């Protein structure tokens, strides 16, 4: 019985690492997911409302939208815009293979679903070490959506930059 109690004492009941970090730490939780064919990117977990599986057949396409906008779907009894994140940032668009997921991000109480092939892991990083974006450090098409790069070379995306990108915002505001 004693060995069982010691196992319980060291076993984490937080498999996704969602417990809050102690306030004295400089680390932030970031979600890693594939971007493009061989790359990956990170998003701050604090700006992610939910991760949902997406059935591409259930997405309602919206006419006259940029090709990176997959359409809209119902999310929590609200309309959720779905963006093909790979296509938006200059990589090949999603394919019908597999079941993609939408990373639902919120900025100023506005939610957008960033559709990616899958999510990989939650990681801890010190965002104070983030090297800010600069021309030449990232591909030009990706630059408006980048917050910066970590010392290990990982790209951290800017949720606000994605949700407020003019190309798709202009079209979105014309649709009710």
Buried (B, 14 or more C-beta within 10 A) or exposed (E): EEEEEEEEEEEEEEEEEEEEEEEEEEEBBBBBBBBBEEBBBBBBBEBBBBBBEBEBEEBEEBEEBBEBBBBBBEBEEEEBBBBBBBBBBBBEEBEEEEEBBBBBBBBEEEBBBBBBBEBEEBBEBEBEEBEEBEEEBBEEEBBBBBBBBBEEEBBBBBBBBBBBBEEBEEBBEEEE
